[in-house]
Amino acid sequence: MTIKIYELCGADEQVLFSPHCWKTRMSLAHKGLDYEVAPTPFTKVATTEGGESRKIPVIRDAETIVEDSFEIAKYLDRQYPDAPDLVGGHAGAAMTQMIINWSQTQVHPAVVKLCLMDIFNSLAPVDKEHFRTSREKMFGKTLEEFQAQFNTGDYSGLNTALLPLELTLRKQSYIGGKAPLFADYVVFGPLQWLRVAKGIGILPLEGKVVGWFDSLLDMYDGMGRVTKLAQAA
Amino acid sequence: MTIKIYELCGADEQVLFSPHCWKTRMSLAHKGLDYEVAPTPFTKVATTEGGESRKIPVIRDAETIVEDSFEIAKYLDRQYPDAPDLVGGHAGAAMTQMIINWSQTQVHPAVVKLCLMDIFNSLAPVDKEHFRTSREKMFGKTLEEFQAQFNTGDYSGLNTALLPLELTLRKQSYIGGKAPLFADYVVFGPLQWLRVAKGIGILPLEGKVVGWFDSLLDMYDGMGRVTKLAQAA
């Protein structure tokens, strides 16, 4: 049975940039499950699969609908216990929650500063309107003000945010140890978001993070690497 | 067989403040193992158990000597597999490394800013000299300059550093899930360091972190709570 994954898309349905959707796409590939991507623009997200206030990613697996990339990962481990483990059992899942919160509060803000306007530029007109309204409310400034303040092309804030990962990769190959786990995809997501939204193939990352990110881009037949990038501004 | 744990101490041997030693003391209690504390001043650390450049904590378990709180935790899980699990298996250990690196780069610097001079004040004269020389080299300024710059009694930097933990505790009781694991002691350590070195029983922490820290202080017959605090300056 093929799992359907609803992923956020730009005006071009092949430009799939959402960090959270990438976490789930990598999860499905990690488990070796068949899936089909349903590209979903911002303004269609809430009503995905008959919902009213859904957030992407959403998957449909036969009659089961699951939302949120971490909930999906835990579901996949429960539902497909014979496929490679994703979250690392109870203890792994608990610590993954901590890594998610670190990534959300440290890595995501550093990425948003670098690509907010690039995301906006990649959207269809109706989604641009939705994106502008919601983000300007969130940040308390216009997109242009945000861009002027932060998007200086300086990646040092991102590299600083990634320091705990860098130090970890000096001791082991992946956050998951010898092989990646969902916790790795948690940080892969925002970096792939940046890469796709900005339309640049190679991010100016530093240190061990470079090889780690490259190896994740190569995995699963280079799925992350061959995906379509937004047109660079 | 009683395990010997070498812990850093102040001029008063009962004032045991090292964050890394607290990680190990909590680990030994978590495993339900008998131990005796060997208080060790800064200038005796390197030669502990016949070493030349050791770092505290060090444990001696019969003929085995282990150094570094995370190495000790993994050793205890291997050596005492029937006692409660500490690191959460291979996946747990791998993710714990990430949480250690987050704590070291975010929480520890925030704590040091608040209590560097308090630690200095708690030491014996010969250790004060060692501490001053090593720390002034590390920070590139005198202890007094460091104190004047950072120790303003403002805990907002620490509470900000703890945000990923705060968000995690809104979803689960401990970093380890329903019960603490070594990853919890990794963050308990620097907070107990601050509490003991500053000689204040209750830290001005915020949110869910308060109850989490209190519950860890209460554990193992309130071991963390009944320990002797440095004399407040």
Chai-1 contact restraints between the chains, C-beta under 6 A:
chainA,res_idxA,chainB,res_idxB,connection_type,confidence,min_distance_angstrom,max_distance_angstrom,comment,restraint_id
A,G88,B,A91,contact,1.0,0.0,6.0,A-B,restraint_1
A,H90,B,G177,contact,1.0,0.0,6.0,A-B,restraint_2
A,A91,B,G88,contact,1.0,0.0,6.0,A-B,restraint_3
A,A91,B,G92,contact,1.0,0.0,6.0,A-B,restraint_4
A,G92,B,A91,contact,1.0,0.0,6.0,A-B,restraint_5
A,G92,B,G92,contact,1.0,0.0,6.0,A-B,restraint_6
A,A94,B,G176,contact,1.0,0.0,6.0,A-B,restraint_7
A,A94,B,G177,contact,1.0,0.0,6.0,A-B,restraint_8
A,M95,B,M95,contact,1.0,0.0,6.0,A-B,restraint_9
A,M95,B,A183,contact,1.0,0.0,6.0,A-B,restraint_10
A,Q97,B,T168,contact,1.0,0.0,6.0,A-B,restraint_11
A,Q97,B,K171,contact,1.0,0.0,6.0,A-B,restraint_12
A,M98,B,I99,contact,1.0,0.0,6.0,A-B,restraint_13
A,M98,B,T168,contact,1.0,0.0,6.0,A-B,restraint_14
A,M98,B,I175,contact,1.0,0.0,6.0,A-B,restraint_15
A,I99,B,M98,contact,1.0,0.0,6.0,A-B,restraint_16
A,N101,B,P164,contact,1.0,0.0,6.0,A-B,restraint_17
A,N101,B,L167,contact,1.0,0.0,6.0,A-B,restraint_18
A,N101,B,T168,contact,1.0,0.0,6.0,A-B,restraint_19
A,W102,B,W102,contact,1.0,0.0,6.0,A-B,restraint_20
A,W102,B,P164,contact,1.0,0.0,6.0,A-B,restraint_21
A,T105,B,L163,contact,1.0,0.0,6.0,A-B,restraint_22
A,T105,B,P164,contact,1.0,0.0,6.0,A-B,restraint_23
A,L163,B,T105,contact,1.0,0.0,6.0,A-B,restraint_24
A,P164,B,N101,contact,1.0,0.0,6.0,A-B,restraint_25
A,P164,B,W102,contact,1.0,0.0,6.0,A-B,restraint_26
A,P164,B,T105,contact,1.0,0.0,6.0,A-B,restraint_27
A,L167,B,N101,contact,1.0,0.0,6.0,A-B,restraint_28
A,T168,B,Q97,contact,1.0,0.0,6.0,A-B,restraint_29
A,T168,B,M98,contact,1.0,0.0,6.0,A-B,restraint_30
A,T168,B,N101,contact,1.0,0.0,6.0,A-B,restraint_31
A,K171,B,Q97,contact,1.0,0.0,6.0,A-B,restraint_32
A,I175,B,M98,contact,1.0,0.0,6.0,A-B,restraint_33
A,G176,B,A94,contact,1.0,0.0,6.0,A-B,restraint_34
A,G177,B,H90,contact,1.0,0.0,6.0,A-B,restraint_35
A,G177,B,A94,contact,1.0,0.0,6.0,A-B,restraint_36
A,A183,B,M95,contact,1.0,0.0,6.0,A-B,restraint_37
